[in-house]
Structure formats: C-alpha cells, structure tokens
C-alpha cells in the first residue's frame, strides 16, 4: 500500500533522462551467437530526486526504454542544501568506492563518468568527489546512490535524536 502512495507522489515530477551507456552483449552457444543490448539510464528532477535503471533487450532502443521505466520505479529522495550536500560521505558497492564532499559556491561538479551523471541528475551544483576501485558503471552508480541516501540534514538528525537544532550544532546531548 505504501509503495502505491510513493509511486503516486513522484509521478507529478518532470524527470530528465541521462543515458550513461549502451553496450552490446553476446551469448555464444554451440550453433551461433546471440546479440543483445544492455543500457544504463539515470533519471532525476534536478531537485533532490534521482533513480537508476538497467535494461536488456535485442534492440538498443527497447533496452533504453526498459531502463528508463525501471529508473522511474527506483526513485530516491536526496537531501540537498544550497546546491551542495550537508556533509562528506563514503560508500562502497561491489568493488567501487565513492567519496563525496561538499564544496563552496562556484566550485562546480568535480566528478567523472557515471558518477557525474548521477550528481547532475540529483541537482547538485557544487560538490567534490572521488571514485576509487572499480570503474564498472553499474557498481559506481549503485555506490553513489548509496552514499547520497546516507546523507542526513540537520533537521533529520535533530528529529532522530529528539533534541533541538541548536543542540545538534553545539554537540550537547541531554
């Protein structure tokens, strides 16, 4: 029931689609080779909402369409403050390790490849990042989304701890 509510809640947004990559894959059998396509798509509203999808099909356009539909169903709400993130965060998925740090105004997005596509789709304007380990786009995207999900705003922290925002900043816990 709650998943239906969440789907309706995000259906009103205008999502922008970014194609990260399309690769041709081959299944070799005794008689012949079977070719198909695999696509990776990022969708976001550039205001804190992002999703990713993977699609496979015999035609490239069908694979891209499938990936886009999956990205719509896999949306995550990300915490953004003044075009950057509130604090630094690290995450790991498979062999990919991601480090994301907040940056001052005018820095821009310092990232490359699929990591950059995710950060642009979220709507971040100033952020520093480093991708270590594997450069596999599947794992880099999943690690980036995982890192962005772990970011918490000061309002969320104060509600979770049951203290005021001033006490969070001062480090005083009653």
Backbone bond lengths (Angstrom), bond angles and torsions (degrees), N, CA, C in turn:
res aa  C-N    CA-C-N  psi(-1)  N-CA   C-N-CA  omega(-1)  CA-C   N-CA-C  phi
1 X - - - 1.461 - - 1.522 110.51 -
2 X 1.329 117.82 -45.82 1.460 120.21 -178.43 1.526 111.89 -66.49
3 X 1.353 117.63 -29.95 1.459 119.66 178.62 1.527 110.67 -68.06
4 X 1.341 117.77 -32.50 1.459 120.79 176.38 1.519 110.62 -66.42
5 X 1.321 117.34 -39.89 1.460 122.06 178.49 1.520 109.81 -64.48
6 X 1.336 117.14 -43.52 1.462 120.87 -179.74 1.522 110.84 -64.85
7 X 1.327 118.44 -39.10 1.463 121.21 179.20 1.522 110.44 -64.40
8 X 1.332 117.30 -41.03 1.457 120.60 179.04 1.526 110.30 -68.23
9 X 1.319 116.46 -35.88 1.457 120.89 -177.60 1.528 111.09 -63.55
10 X 1.336 118.04 -37.08 1.451 122.25 -176.99 1.522 113.46 -94.50
11 X 1.325 118.29 -1.49 1.459 119.71 -176.68 1.523 112.56 -75.98
12 X 1.339 118.95 -18.07 1.460 122.00 -177.59 1.524 112.87 -80.56
13 X 1.317 119.17 -14.55 1.451 122.15 -174.10 1.521 111.78 -78.55
14 X 1.324 115.89 147.22 1.458 122.62 173.66 1.522 107.16 -87.84
15 X 1.326 116.94 107.06 1.455 121.99 -176.87 1.521 110.47 -96.07
16 X 1.335 115.22 135.07 1.460 120.71 176.34 1.522 108.23 -99.36
17 X 1.322 115.39 137.67 1.465 121.32 -174.58 1.522 110.53 -104.49
18 X 1.340 116.40 134.71 1.463 122.42 174.62 1.511 108.64 -123.62
19 X 1.295 116.01 126.02 1.455 121.20 177.57 1.521 107.86 -88.77
20 X 1.317 116.90 114.94 1.467 121.55 -179.20 1.519 110.38 -80.86
21 X 1.314 117.10 -42.36 1.453 118.61 179.77 1.509 113.83 -173.37
22 X 1.324 114.89 150.52 1.461 122.31 173.26 1.516 106.54 -126.83
23 X 1.317 116.73 127.40 1.463 120.58 178.93 1.519 109.70 -125.41
24 X 1.314 115.43 146.19 1.455 120.85 176.54 1.525 107.79 -92.02
25 X 1.307 116.44 126.04 1.461 121.46 179.60 1.520 108.38 -113.98
26 X 1.324 115.80 154.90 1.453 120.68 -173.77 1.528 109.51 -134.07
27 X 1.324 116.05 133.02 1.459 121.82 173.60 1.526 106.64 -109.51
28 X 1.320 116.17 118.61 1.459 120.88 -177.75 1.521 108.74 -98.50
29 X 1.340 115.39 125.61 1.460 121.13 176.40 1.522 108.61 -117.68
30 X 1.309 115.91 -178.27 1.460 120.55 -178.89 1.529 111.38 -63.12
31 X 1.333 116.84 -37.68 1.452 120.41 -175.43 1.517 115.07 -87.71
32 X 1.375 116.67 -36.95 1.460 119.01 -174.37 1.513 111.63 -164.44
33 X 1.337 114.53 -176.44 1.459 121.34 175.74 1.524 109.10 -107.42
34 X 1.336 116.34 136.62 1.455 121.76 177.46 1.530 107.77 -109.68
35 X 1.336 117.67 119.13 1.458 122.21 -179.42 1.525 110.14 -98.98
36 X 1.316 115.45 141.20 1.460 121.76 173.04 1.523 107.92 -147.46
37 X 1.332 116.14 175.79 1.458 121.31 -177.42 1.522 110.29 -122.61
38 X 1.326 114.71 145.40 1.458 122.39 176.89 1.528 107.60 -121.93
39 X 1.339 117.26 132.93 1.465 121.51 -177.00 1.522 110.87 -127.55
40 X 1.335 115.30 147.39 1.467 122.80 175.89 1.526 107.16 -121.52
41 X 1.338 116.77 126.71 1.459 121.84 -177.31 1.523 109.40 -130.06
42 X 1.347 115.96 139.58 1.461 123.34 173.91 1.519 107.19 -113.19
43 X 1.338 117.16 133.39 1.458 121.59 175.08 1.515 108.81 -124.04
44 X 1.341 116.33 137.76 1.457 120.76 179.17 1.509 110.85 -157.88
45 X 1.337 115.42 159.47 1.461 119.70 178.70 1.524 111.61 -101.03
46 X 1.326 117.87 5.32 1.466 124.88 -178.98 1.524 111.58 58.53
47 X 1.317 116.11 30.06 1.459 121.19 175.96 1.526 110.13 -146.89
48 X 1.334 117.02 38.98 1.453 120.91 174.65 1.506 115.86 99.03
49 X 1.325 118.47 2.34 1.455 121.48 -179.28 1.521 108.88 -117.63
50 X 1.342 117.55 126.11 1.465 121.22 -177.26 1.523 109.88 -146.58
51 X 1.337 114.81 148.51 1.453 121.14 176.66 1.513 109.93 -148.53
52 X 1.321 116.34 157.52 1.457 121.04 179.37 1.521 108.67 -131.39
53 X 1.347 114.76 153.80 1.450 119.64 179.81 1.511 111.75 -149.39
54 X 1.320 116.19 148.72 1.456 123.52 177.70 1.528 107.54 -121.96
55 X 1.331 116.49 132.71 1.454 120.43 -179.75 1.511 111.69 -134.99
56 X 1.332 116.81 145.46 1.464 122.26 176.88 1.517 108.91 -130.17
57 X 1.343 115.06 140.03 1.451 120.67 178.22 1.517 109.38 -163.05
58 X 1.328 115.43 169.69 1.469 120.41 177.58 1.525 111.81 -73.18
59 X 1.332 117.57 -23.79 1.463 122.88 177.68 1.531 109.23 -113.38
60 X 1.333 116.68 143.85 1.463 121.34 -177.93 1.524 111.67 -64.69
61 X 1.323 118.07 -41.31 1.466 120.53 -179.08 1.520 111.95 -64.78
62 X 1.335 116.74 -37.15 1.462 120.45 177.50 1.534 110.75 -66.80
63 X 1.326 116.48 -39.28 1.469 121.00 178.58 1.525 110.38 -63.42
64 X 1.335 117.28 -41.74 1.466 121.31 179.31 1.530 110.11 -65.72
65 X 1.328 117.30 -41.74 1.468 121.35 178.90 1.531 110.68 -63.39
66 X 1.331 117.33 -44.53 1.470 120.94 178.57 1.520 111.19 -61.22
67 X 1.339 116.51 -42.79 1.465 120.79 179.60 1.525 110.88 -63.79
68 X 1.332 116.83 -39.28 1.463 120.72 177.99 1.513 112.61 -64.25
69 X 1.319 116.82 -41.00 1.468 120.78 177.80 1.527 111.11 -65.30
70 X 1.330 116.66 -39.75 1.463 119.83 177.84 1.524 110.90 -66.93
71 X 1.327 117.26 -36.81 1.467 121.21 178.81 1.520 110.98 -63.18
72 X 1.347 117.58 -36.92 1.461 121.63 177.93 1.521 111.76 -64.62
73 X 1.340 115.97 -34.63 1.465 120.59 -179.01 1.524 112.46 -81.07
74 X 1.333 117.41 -10.86 1.463 121.95 -172.74 1.528 110.36 -118.97
75 X 1.341 117.80 50.73 1.458 121.42 -176.26 1.527 111.40 -87.59
76 X 1.344 114.99 144.20 1.462 122.80 178.95 1.529 108.48 -125.61
77 X 1.344 116.74 138.02 1.460 121.51 175.77 1.525 108.03 -91.31
78 X 1.343 117.06 125.00 1.457 123.19 -175.86 1.519 109.01 -113.15
79 X 1.334 116.09 143.57 1.453 123.29 -179.07 1.538 109.81 -85.50
80 X 1.344 117.11 117.53 1.464 122.59 179.43 1.521 108.27 -122.17
81 X 1.348 117.33 138.10 1.459 121.14 174.85 1.525 109.06 -133.80
82 X 1.320 116.85 117.72 1.467 124.75 179.34 1.522 112.96 55.53
83 X 1.306 117.88 41.15 1.453 122.04 176.66 1.517 115.59 77.97
84 X 1.327 117.30 5.92 1.464 121.39 177.29 1.526 108.90 -137.97
85 X 1.327 116.38 -172.83 1.460 120.63 179.66 1.529 109.53 -101.74
86 X 1.324 118.71 154.52 1.472 120.92 -177.14 1.528 114.57 -67.63
87 X 1.342 118.13 -32.95 1.461 120.37 -176.88 1.524 110.06 -152.74
88 X 1.331 116.07 165.43 1.472 121.26 178.60 1.524 109.56 -71.87
89 X 1.325 115.85 149.64 1.461 120.55 -179.11 1.523 110.13 -149.53
90 X 1.333 114.96 141.01 1.456 121.79 175.45 1.525 108.78 -117.34
91 X 1.337 115.41 151.30 1.459 120.41 175.99 1.519 108.78 -153.52
92 X 1.342 114.61 156.44 1.454 121.32 179.24 1.515 108.41 -134.85
93 X 1.329 115.30 136.72 1.456 120.91 172.10 1.515 107.02 -140.58
94 X 1.305 116.79 120.64 1.466 120.15 -175.90 1.519 109.43 61.15
95 X 1.322 117.42 -126.78 1.458 121.53 178.81 1.511 113.50 -95.15
96 X 1.334 118.20 -0.56 1.465 122.13 -177.96 1.520 110.80 -92.71
97 X 1.319 115.85 132.23 1.467 122.71 175.81 1.515 108.15 -120.02
98 X 1.330 116.69 134.25 1.452 122.30 -175.99 1.521 109.13 -125.86
99 X 1.341 116.50 136.07 1.459 123.59 172.84 1.517 107.25 -122.51
100 X 1.331 116.87 125.76 1.463 122.63 178.82 1.524 107.80 -123.78
101 X 1.347 116.53 130.33 1.466 121.70 -179.05 1.522 110.01 -128.96
102 X 1.330 117.12 146.93 1.466 119.39 175.58 1.528 110.01 -70.00
103 X 1.325 116.43 153.78 1.459 121.52 -179.90 1.525 109.45 -134.59
104 X 1.343 116.11 159.03 1.458 121.19 -179.54 1.525 110.60 -75.48
105 X 1.323 115.96 165.91 1.457 122.74 -177.98 1.526 110.60 -59.96
106 X 1.328 116.20 134.27 1.461 121.45 178.33 1.514 114.42 94.37
107 X 1.328 118.42 -3.33 1.461 121.53 -179.10 1.520 111.37 -73.93
108 X 1.310 116.82 -41.22 1.454 121.48 -176.18 1.515 111.12 86.46
109 X 1.325 116.29 -170.40 1.463 121.71 179.45 1.526 108.04 -95.96
110 X 1.308 116.23 113.25 1.460 121.97 176.67 1.523 106.64 -99.39
111 X 1.313 115.37 92.51 1.468 122.02 -178.33 1.518 108.01 -163.19
112 X 1.303 115.63 166.56 1.451 119.63 179.82 1.511 111.51 -138.44
113 X 1.327 115.21 158.43 1.458 121.73 173.61 1.507 114.37 63.35
114 X 1.321 114.93 -137.63 1.461 120.67 -175.91 1.527 111.83 -70.45
115 X 1.328 117.55 -25.52 1.465 121.49 176.36 1.525 109.96 -63.36
116 X 1.328 117.19 -42.09 1.461 122.34 179.00 1.538 110.73 -64.27
117 X 1.322 116.98 -41.04 1.464 121.08 -179.73 1.526 111.18 -60.13
118 X 1.322 117.46 -41.99 1.464 121.51 179.61 1.525 110.26 -66.23
119 X 1.342 117.61 -45.93 1.465 121.06 -177.50 1.528 111.44 -65.14
120 X 1.327 117.93 -36.65 1.467 120.94 176.97 1.527 110.99 -68.94
121 X 1.323 117.47 -39.63 1.464 121.07 -179.72 1.529 111.37 -66.61
122 X 1.334 117.15 -32.04 1.467 120.96 177.89 1.522 110.00 -68.60
123 X 1.337 116.96 -35.35 1.459 121.18 -178.77 1.506 113.14 107.95
124 X 1.312 117.83 15.35 1.460 120.42 177.01 1.524 109.34 -73.79
125 X 1.336 116.78 139.18 1.464 121.64 -179.30 1.529 112.06 -106.95
126 X 1.336 117.24 -34.52 1.464 122.26 -176.34 1.523 109.19 -132.20
127 X 1.324 115.92 107.28 1.461 119.92 -178.83 1.530 108.98 -156.87
128 X 1.318 116.02 144.83 1.459 123.14 174.49 1.517 107.69 -106.91
129 X 1.329 117.26 142.28 1.458 119.06 179.87 1.513 110.50 -148.01
130 X 1.314 114.24 157.86 1.456 121.36 177.24 1.514 107.81 -142.29
131 X 1.326 115.60 131.04 1.451 121.46 177.04 1.521 107.73 -108.39
132 X 1.328 116.00 121.01 1.463 121.41 -179.55 1.522 108.65 -116.02
133 X 1.299 115.41 158.88 1.462 119.32 176.58 1.512 111.34 79.10
134 X 1.303 116.35 -138.20 1.456 123.22 -175.10 1.530 111.50 -66.57
135 X 1.328 116.35 142.30 1.464 120.99 176.85 1.531 111.15 -104.42
136 X 1.328 117.07 15.30 1.464 122.72 177.53 1.536 108.62 -59.89
137 X 1.352 118.32 119.09 1.463 120.13 -175.44 1.527 114.66 -57.46
138 X 1.338 117.92 -34.91 1.465 121.16 179.06 1.526 109.98 -59.80
139 X 1.328 116.43 -51.11 1.459 120.61 -176.85 1.526 112.21 -71.95
140 X 1.333 118.22 -34.26 1.467 121.08 178.69 1.528 110.00 -65.04
141 X 1.326 117.00 -43.06 1.470 120.78 179.18 1.525 110.42 -63.74
142 X 1.320 117.11 -46.11 1.471 120.24 -179.50 1.525 111.45 -64.81
143 X 1.331 118.25 -38.40 1.466 121.26 177.93 1.525 110.60 -67.43
144 X 1.331 118.11 -37.95 1.463 121.96 179.28 1.524 110.70 -65.79
145 X 1.320 117.03 -46.08 1.472 120.76 178.14 1.533 110.05 -62.64
146 X 1.326 117.05 -39.20 1.467 121.25 178.43 1.530 110.47 -62.83
147 X 1.344 117.22 -43.38 1.461 121.15 178.82 1.525 110.83 -64.67
148 X 1.318 117.24 -42.56 1.463 120.62 179.48 1.524 111.74 -66.87
149 X 1.331 118.07 -33.69 1.466 121.55 176.81 1.525 112.14 -66.77
150 X 1.325 117.54 -30.95 1.459 121.68 -177.90 1.527 112.94 -77.90
151 X 1.325 118.02 -12.45 1.468 121.46 -179.18 1.519 109.51 -73.60
152 X 1.354 114.73 133.34 1.462 120.61 -179.26 1.523 109.85 -123.47
153 X 1.313 116.36 142.38 1.457 123.03 176.83 1.530 108.47 -84.61
154 X 1.325 117.21 162.69 1.463 120.62 -179.44 1.533 110.67 -64.72
155 X 1.323 118.27 -31.54 1.479 120.85 177.54 1.524 111.01 -65.48
156 X 1.336 116.58 -40.96 1.465 121.15 178.98 1.521 110.40 -65.91
157 X 1.337 116.39 -42.54 1.466 120.78 179.76 1.526 110.42 -62.35
158 X 1.341 117.90 -43.93 1.467 120.63 -179.04 1.535 111.12 -64.39
159 X 1.335 117.34 -37.94 1.469 119.79 177.79 1.523 111.17 -67.84
160 X 1.346 117.50 -41.02 1.455 120.71 -178.76 1.529 111.63 -66.36
161 X 1.321 116.30 -38.20 1.471 120.16 -179.32 1.521 113.04 -85.44
162 X 1.331 117.74 -16.59 1.460 121.09 -179.45 1.516 112.89 74.87
163 X 1.336 117.73 31.02 1.465 122.15 179.24 1.521 108.58 -127.72
164 X 1.330 115.79 170.36 1.460 119.88 -179.34 1.531 110.62 -78.90
165 X 1.331 114.88 165.40 1.475 120.52 -179.37 1.526 110.47 -65.41
166 X 1.339 117.77 -37.07 1.474 121.20 178.73 1.523 111.02 -62.28
167 X 1.331 116.80 -38.37 1.465 120.66 179.00 1.520 111.48 -68.62
168 X 1.338 117.87 -31.30 1.459 121.53 176.13 1.524 109.44 -64.84
169 X 1.334 116.03 -45.22 1.469 120.11 -179.90 1.522 112.44 -67.22
170 X 1.332 117.05 -36.24 1.460 120.84 -178.95 1.522 112.94 -83.01
171 X 1.316 117.40 -15.28 1.467 120.77 -178.68 1.505 113.94 78.38
172 X 1.331 116.65 17.55 1.463 121.09 -179.50 1.519 108.61 -92.58
173 X 1.326 116.20 123.63 1.454 121.32 177.03 1.530 107.63 -118.31
174 X 1.339 115.89 123.98 1.466 120.53 -177.98 1.508 110.46 -79.39
